[in-house]
Amino acid sequence: MGKLDGQVAVVTGGARGQGRSHAVALAGAGADIVVCDIGASIASVPYALGSPDDLAETVELVGETGRRCLAITADVRDQRQMDAVADRTISEFGHIDILLANAGIASNAFLSEMPEQTWRDMIDVNLTGVYHSFRAVVPHMLERGRGRIVATSSIVARMGARKSGHYAAAKWGVVGLVKSLAEEVGAQGITVNAVLPSGVQTDMIMNPAIYRELMPDVENPTREAALAMFEAGGGLIQPAEVSEMILLLVSDTGARYNGEAITISGGLSTGTT
């Protein structure tokens, strides 16, 4: 018997990285999975986003656990597309028990030089996309009188970061959104929480644009050199480590967690509020 037997989880940004890890972890605990991802590029994002092939690989990995997995191409910036994800999930699986609002992007620019579209893309994906995901599933959860929701924020929300003001603002907004929704629906059997990891070893961090930010004086900075720099600072979190916290929050043993913003940082958040 798995902790999540008979449950259905929707995971946004599920083509790879944290989303894929969470999907496989929840499936391993017995849940059927719906993963959605944009499957296309965004011009202001300086690395490749998850592809249709990545999404198909997530489906395969979930299938290896013995659970069902449905993949949907959808953009969290569009409420109609997220409503369609919820509607199709309910049509094919009968209900939604868990939402992981995980889809997110990263880019770097000084606020004094940031193009307007870079700001808008960040807020639209990392904050408004979370709202759209909540809005799509919460009415259904209220009708059923139960649900578990977890949104992916970041330690940067609490700390800020150079050339990441737009990212920090969006992720701080996620925390406020989570706490507000938790106030609204906690009495109806729905918990809403956020996880705030520090750097996680996914393509959002491990890409040439980040390598150049880390080593601006190096002509062709490498992945190996970037990993060495991260290791010197305490190392990157593995996606599976975040998935373990997600699994706690969405299981019965996580019922007492509601409106929480849980940092996973290996001590990097010492001194933050």
C-alpha positions as CSV (number, residue, x, y, z in Angstrom):
1,M,0.0,0.0,0.0
2,G,1.3,3.4,-1.0
3,K,0.7,6.7,0.9
4,L,-1.1,8.1,-2.1
5,D,-3.0,5.1,-3.5
6,G,-6.1,6.1,-5.4
7,Q,-5.1,9.7,-5.6
8,V,-4.6,11.9,-8.7
9,A,-1.9,14.6,-8.9
10,V,-1.5,17.4,-11.4
11,V,2.1,18.7,-11.8
12,T,2.9,21.8,-13.8
13,G,6.3,22.1,-15.4
14,G,6.5,18.4,-15.3
15,A,8.6,17.8,-18.4
16,R,11.9,17.6,-16.5
17,G,13.8,18.8,-13.4
18,Q,11.9,19.2,-10.2
19,G,8.5,18.6,-11.8
20,R,9.6,15.3,-13.2
21,S,11.1,14.2,-9.9
22,H,8.0,15.1,-8.1
23,A,5.8,13.3,-10.6
24,V,7.8,10.1,-10.3
25,A,8.0,10.3,-6.5
26,L,4.2,10.7,-6.1
27,A,3.6,7.9,-8.6
28,G,5.9,5.7,-6.5
29,A,3.7,6.4,-3.6
30,G,0.6,5.3,-5.5
31,A,-0.8,8.4,-7.3
32,D,-1.8,8.6,-10.9
33,I,-0.2,11.7,-12.5
34,V,-1.1,14.4,-15.0
35,V,1.9,16.5,-16.1
36,C,1.7,19.6,-18.1
37,D,4.4,21.8,-19.7
38,I,4.7,24.5,-22.2
39,G,6.9,22.4,-24.5
40,A,8.2,25.5,-26.3
41,S,10.7,28.4,-25.8
42,I,10.2,31.8,-24.3
43,A,12.3,34.5,-25.9
44,S,13.5,36.1,-22.7
45,V,14.6,32.8,-21.1
46,P,18.3,32.1,-22.0
47,Y,18.1,28.3,-22.0
48,A,15.9,25.7,-23.6
49,L,12.7,24.9,-21.8
50,G,11.2,21.4,-21.5
51,S,10.4,19.8,-24.9
52,P,7.6,17.4,-26.0
53,D,10.3,14.7,-25.9
54,D,11.1,15.6,-22.3
55,L,7.4,15.4,-21.4
56,A,7.2,12.0,-23.1
57,E,10.2,10.8,-21.1
58,T,8.4,11.8,-17.8
59,V,5.4,9.8,-18.9
60,E,7.7,6.8,-19.5
61,L,9.4,7.2,-16.1
62,V,6.0,7.4,-14.3
63,G,4.8,4.4,-16.2
64,E,7.7,2.4,-14.8
65,T,6.3,2.8,-11.3
66,G,3.1,1.1,-12.5
67,R,0.9,4.2,-12.4
68,R,-1.0,6.0,-15.1
69,C,0.4,9.3,-16.5
70,L,-1.2,11.7,-18.8
71,A,0.9,14.5,-20.5
72,I,-0.7,17.7,-21.7
73,T,1.0,20.6,-23.4
74,A,-0.2,23.7,-21.7
75,D,1.0,27.2,-20.9
76,V,0.4,28.4,-17.3
77,R,0.2,31.9,-18.5
78,D,-3.2,31.1,-20.0
79,Q,-6.1,30.5,-17.7
80,R,-8.1,28.8,-20.4
81,Q,-5.3,26.3,-21.0
82,M,-5.0,25.5,-17.2
83,D,-8.8,25.2,-16.9
84,A,-8.6,22.7,-19.8
85,V,-5.9,20.7,-17.9
86,A,-8.2,20.5,-14.9
87,D,-11.2,19.6,-17.0
88,R,-9.4,16.8,-18.8
89,T,-7.9,15.4,-15.6
90,I,-11.4,15.2,-14.1
91,S,-12.8,13.7,-17.3
92,E,-10.1,10.9,-17.5
93,F,-9.4,10.3,-13.8
94,G,-12.5,11.4,-12.0
95,H,-11.0,13.8,-9.6
96,I,-7.9,15.9,-8.5
97,D,-6.4,15.4,-5.1
98,I,-3.1,17.1,-5.4
99,L,-1.7,20.1,-7.3
100,L,2.0,20.9,-7.6
101,A,2.3,24.4,-9.0
102,N,5.9,23.9,-10.0
103,A,6.3,25.5,-13.5
104,G,8.9,28.3,-13.5
105,I,11.6,30.1,-15.4
106,A,14.8,32.0,-14.6
107,S,16.7,34.8,-16.3
108,N,19.2,37.4,-15.2
109,A,19.3,41.2,-15.6
110,F,20.0,44.3,-13.6
111,L,16.7,46.1,-12.7
112,S,18.2,49.3,-14.1
113,E,18.6,47.6,-17.5
114,M,15.8,45.0,-17.5
115,P,13.7,44.9,-20.7
116,E,10.0,45.2,-19.9
117,Q,9.2,41.9,-21.6
118,T,11.7,40.1,-19.4
119,W,9.9,41.4,-16.3
120,R,6.5,40.5,-17.7
121,D,7.5,37.0,-18.7
122,M,8.9,36.3,-15.2
123,I,5.8,37.5,-13.4
124,D,3.4,35.9,-15.9
125,V,5.0,32.4,-15.5
126,N,6.3,32.3,-12.0
127,L,3.5,34.2,-10.2
128,T,0.5,34.5,-12.4
129,G,1.0,30.9,-13.6
130,V,0.7,29.8,-10.0
131,Y,-2.5,31.7,-9.6
132,H,-3.9,30.2,-12.8
133,S,-3.1,26.7,-11.6
134,F,-4.8,27.4,-8.3
135,R,-7.8,28.9,-9.9
136,A,-8.2,25.9,-12.2
137,V,-8.3,23.3,-9.5
138,V,-9.5,24.9,-6.3
139,P,-13.2,25.0,-7.1
140,H,-13.1,21.3,-7.7
141,M,-11.3,20.7,-4.5
142,L,-13.8,22.8,-2.6
143,E,-16.7,20.7,-4.0
144,R,-15.0,17.6,-2.8
145,G,-14.0,19.0,0.6
146,R,-10.4,17.9,0.3
147,G,-7.1,18.6,-1.5
148,R,-3.4,19.2,-1.2
149,I,-1.6,22.1,-3.0
150,V,2.1,22.8,-3.0
151,A,3.7,25.7,-4.9
152,T,7.4,25.9,-5.8
153,S,8.9,29.2,-4.5
154,S,12.7,29.8,-3.8
155,I,15.1,30.8,-1.1
156,V,15.7,33.9,-3.3
157,A,12.2,35.1,-2.3
158,R,13.5,35.7,1.2
159,M,17.0,36.8,0.4
160,G,16.9,38.6,-3.0
161,A,19.8,38.1,-5.4
162,R,21.9,40.2,-7.8
163,K,20.3,40.4,-11.3
164,S,17.3,38.4,-10.1
165,G,15.0,41.1,-8.7
166,H,12.1,40.0,-11.0
167,Y,12.6,36.3,-10.0
168,A,12.7,37.3,-6.3
169,A,9.6,39.4,-6.6
170,A,7.7,36.6,-8.3
171,K,8.7,34.0,-5.8
172,W,8.0,36.2,-2.9
173,G,4.5,36.8,-4.4
174,V,4.0,33.0,-4.5
175,V,4.5,32.9,-0.7
176,G,1.9,35.6,-0.2
177,L,-0.5,33.8,-2.6
178,V,0.0,30.5,-0.8
179,K,-0.6,32.0,2.6
180,S,-3.7,33.8,1.5
181,L,-5.3,30.7,-0.2
182,A,-4.5,28.7,2.9
183,E,-6.5,31.1,4.9
184,E,-9.4,30.8,2.5
185,V,-9.6,27.1,2.1
186,G,-8.0,25.5,5.2
187,A,-11.4,25.0,6.9
188,Q,-12.6,23.1,3.9
189,G,-10.1,20.3,4.1
190,I,-7.5,21.8,1.7
191,T,-3.9,22.5,2.6
192,V,-1.8,25.0,0.7
193,N,2.0,25.2,1.2
194,A,5.2,26.4,-0.5
195,V,8.6,25.0,-0.7
196,L,11.6,27.3,-1.0
197,P,14.7,25.4,-2.0
198,S,18.1,27.0,-2.7
199,G,19.9,26.0,-5.9
200,V,18.5,22.7,-7.3
201,Q,20.6,20.8,-9.9
202,T,18.3,21.2,-12.9
203,D,18.5,22.8,-16.3
204,M,17.3,26.0,-14.8
205,I,20.7,26.4,-13.2
206,M,22.9,24.0,-15.1
207,N,23.0,25.8,-18.5
208,P,25.6,27.9,-20.4
209,A,23.8,31.2,-19.5
210,I,24.3,30.6,-15.8
211,Y,27.9,29.4,-16.4
212,R,28.6,32.8,-18.0
213,E,27.0,34.6,-15.1
214,L,29.1,32.6,-12.6
215,M,32.4,33.0,-14.6
216,P,32.2,36.2,-16.6
217,D,36.0,36.3,-17.2
218,V,36.1,32.7,-18.6
219,E,35.8,32.4,-22.4
220,N,34.0,29.1,-22.4
221,P,32.9,28.2,-18.9
222,T,32.0,24.5,-18.5
223,R,29.4,22.5,-16.6
224,E,32.2,20.9,-14.5
225,A,33.6,24.3,-13.5
226,A,30.2,25.5,-12.5
227,L,29.5,22.4,-10.4
228,A,32.9,22.9,-8.7
229,M,31.9,26.5,-7.8
230,F,28.6,25.3,-6.4
231,E,30.3,22.6,-4.4
232,A,32.6,25.2,-2.9
233,G,29.5,27.0,-1.7
234,G,27.9,23.9,-0.2
235,G,26.6,22.2,-3.2
236,L,23.3,22.0,-5.1
237,I,20.2,20.3,-3.9
238,Q,19.1,17.2,-5.8
239,P,15.5,17.3,-7.1
240,A,14.7,14.1,-5.2
241,E,15.5,15.9,-1.9
242,V,12.7,18.4,-2.7
243,S,10.4,15.6,-3.7
244,E,10.7,14.1,-0.3
245,M,9.4,17.3,1.3
246,I,6.6,17.4,-1.3
247,L,5.6,13.9,-0.5
248,L,5.3,14.7,3.2
249,L,3.2,17.8,2.5
250,V,0.7,16.0,0.2
251,S,0.3,12.8,2.3
252,D,-2.0,12.3,5.3
253,T,1.0,12.8,7.6
254,G,1.3,16.4,6.3
255,A,-2.2,17.4,7.3
256,R,-0.9,19.8,10.0
257,Y,1.1,21.8,7.5
258,N,-1.0,24.7,6.1
259,G,0.1,28.1,4.9
260,E,3.8,27.2,5.4
261,A,6.8,28.4,3.5
262,I,9.4,25.7,4.0
263,T,13.0,26.5,3.2
264,I,15.3,23.8,2.0
265,S,18.8,25.4,1.9
266,G,21.4,23.5,3.9
267,G,21.8,26.5,6.2
268,L,22.1,29.2,3.5
269,S,18.9,30.8,4.9
270,T,20.4,31.5,8.3
271,G,19.5,35.0,9.3
272,T,16.6,35.4,6.8
273,T,13.1,36.1,7.9
